[in-house]
Each structure stands twice: as structure tokens, then as C-alpha cells.
Amino acid sequence: MRQKRIIGSHFCNAFQASEVNELVSPGLVNPVVGTTLPFEGVPEAHESMRSNKHLGKIVCVVARARTGHSDASFSTAMQASA
């Protein structure tokens, strides 16, 4: 069996984003998160991308009313990426 890996995407439309969420939410694919920042960290995230000094995805947490993950899995993922 061949294994495939989605490394990332710079742009997608709403339909594609929804489709990706359908894979991520049940844990069928796991995004590579390099850094998690609060919303106030957006300037730092932009500078990191501009200077190409980031590894993995940069997540800026805007609101956590609904993440698409159970609280336990989200907390574990955030701790692992810290």
C-alpha cells in the first residue's frame, strides 16, 4: 500500500477547506504544526513567514468557541506543539 502525505497548501477555497476539515477532525490526517500563537502574535507569525524561518504550520488562535477537535485532543496537540 502506498502512503501519501499532504504537506501543505498556501491557498484553498471554502469547499477545499471544508474537505480538509473532514479529514483532520476525525484524525485521518494530522497537520504539522510548528508554532501556536495567540491572535496578538500575528505580526510575529508574518515576520517568521516573510523571513522563511518557520518550520511547519503557524497557527494563530483567534477564537476557541469550536475547534473541530475534542477538548482533550486539542489540548494534547497544543502541548505537543509547544
Secondary structure as UniProt FT lines:
FT   HELIX           14..24
FT   TURN            25..27
FT   STRAND          33..38
FT   HELIX           39..41
FT   HELIX           42..50
FT   TURN            51..52
FT   STRAND          57..61
FT   HELIX           71..81
//
